[in-house]
Amino acid sequence: MSGPPRAVALARLHVRAALAPLAAEHPGALVLVACSGGADSLALAATTAFVAPRLGLRAGAVVVDHRLQDGSDQVAADAAARCRALGLDPVEVRTVQVARGPGSGGPEGAARDARYAALSDAADQSGAVAVLLGHTADDQAESVLLGLARGSGARSLSGMRGQVGRLRRPLLALRRTETEEVCRAAGVDWWTDPTNAGDGPDAPLRSRVRAAVLPLLDDVLGPGVVDALVRTADQLHDDDAALSTLARELLSAALVDEDGPGRAPRDVVILDVEVIEAALPALRTRALRLAALAAGCPAGALGREHVLSVDGLLTRWRGQGPLHLPGGVTATRVCGRLVLEPPHH
């Protein structure tokens, strides 16, 4: 008796690995699949519909309609119908409003923010213990290339995490061709997003990387580029995790807790200059970034140039005045202390 096709077996293996700890901790709980109607998310839906009940979990789906393309409502309705046909329940379509204009983070970033907010809200309302996302090895490779193009550090180059809070990405080890094979084995038709063709300068940047850059790298460097980029992301993830742990320890050691009547408000971050200045640059700048975030700097607006400017108050001190950081946060060095303060103080 032959088993399932290799891609189906591989998908089930990884989904089971992602869900088994949840089943042990939350027997009978609900997990949601984020489904766009594309091959990746429908492969995840089909696999979860098979694996979850065998672990004692319930499986549902959320389809997010961004309303960015004509006919998106029908695409969402079709995706929801396919999820129901696979046995997922409940299945919900969420329509979102994608922010536009300055400060929105660009169309791709704004759509992503709206999507994740909708998924989080759906999980809250349904009591789901996890939301499963259908990102693949190809998506991971694209993320690494985009990080390289931006000149990002290890945090960005380490790509997408397999688990962040309630979010799980079980298919990061699968290629896009394998998710299509899973769909064919399940008898499921999928929708192909026309923007994935990457045609023209107005196409989403990720789509252009997918359609033009990765195939070119395969031609020039030989097959295996995607796998190599994924390995790079895995290695950098381990490095980043270690450095981040050390940076948090450094920040904890440098924090000054000022007691007494003049005690600083909780969201004012005060650091001992001598402690943090003595650290290695890789740890010092990471700790300063964490401090800026704790003081209220928005993560998406806080760039490396801001962190290096704060670092200059330690390593290039010559009596300079306050620095103005994103979110209205100010950074000031005074009397051996580095003070990061939100705007309302």
FENKAFEN-V649209 format. One record per backbone hydrogen bond with DSSP energy under -0.5 kcal/mol. CO is the residue of the C=O (numbers start at 1). NH is the residue of the N-H. If there is no record, write none. Layout:
<<CO/NH> <CO/NH>>
This chain:
<<5/9> <6/10> <7/11> <8/12> <9/13> <10/14> <11/15> <12/16> <13/17> <14/18> <15/19> <16/20> <17/21> <19/23> <20/24> <21/25> <22/26> <26/29> <29/58> <30/129> <30/130> <31/60> <32/34> <32/132> <33/35> <33/62> <37/191> <38/42> <39/43> <40/44> <41/45> <42/46> <43/47> <44/48> <45/49> <46/50> <47/51> <48/52> <50/54> <51/54> <51/55> <52/55> <52/57> <53/56> <56/28> <58/31> <59/89> <60/33> <61/92> <62/35> <62/64> <63/65> <63/94> <64/66> <65/96> <69/72> <71/75> <72/76> <73/77> <74/78> <75/79> <76/80> <77/81> <78/82> <79/83> <80/84> <81/85> <82/86> <83/88> <84/87> <90/61> <92/63> <92/94> <94/65> <96/98> <101/104> <105/109> <106/110> <107/111> <108/112> <109/113> <110/114> <111/115> <112/116> <113/117> <114/118> <115/119> <116/120> <117/121> <118/122> <119/123> <120/124> <121/125> <122/126> <123/127> <123/128> <130/32> <131/168> <132/34> <133/171> <136/140> <137/141> <138/142> <139/143> <140/144> <141/145> <142/146> <143/147> <144/148> <145/149> <146/150> <147/151> <147/152> <148/151> <153/156> <153/157> <154/158> <156/159> <162/169> <164/167> <166/131> <167/164> <168/133> <169/172> <171/137> <171/174> <174/137> <175/178> <175/179> <176/180> <177/181> <178/182> <179/183> <180/184> <181/185> <182/186> <183/187> <183/188> <184/187> <191/193> <193/196> <194/197> <195/198> <200/203> <204/208> <205/209> <206/210> <207/211> <208/212> <208/213> <209/214> <212/216> <213/217> <214/218> <215/219> <216/220> <217/221> <218/222> <224/228> <225/229> <226/230> <227/231> <228/232> <229/233> <230/234> <231/235> <232/236> <233/237> <234/238> <235/239> <236/240> <237/241> <238/242> <239/243> <240/244> <241/245> <242/246> <243/247> <244/248> <245/249> <246/250> <247/251> <248/252> <249/253> <250/254> <251/255> <254/272> <255/257> <256/258> <257/259> <260/263> <265/268> <267/269> <268/270> <269/340> <270/256> <271/273> <271/338> <272/276> <273/277> <274/278> <276/279> <280/283> <280/284> <281/285> <282/286> <283/287> <284/288> <285/289> <286/290> <287/291> <288/292> <289/293> <290/294> <291/295> <292/296> <292/297> <293/296> <298/301> <298/302> <301/303> <303/306> <303/307> <304/308> <305/309> <306/310> <307/311> <308/312> <309/313> <310/313> <311/314> <311/315> <312/316> <323/325> <323/331> <325/328> <326/329> <327/343> <329/325> <330/341> <331/323> <332/334> <332/339> <334/337> <336/273> <337/334> <337/339> <338/271> <338/340> <339/332> <339/341> <340/269> <341/330> <342/345>>
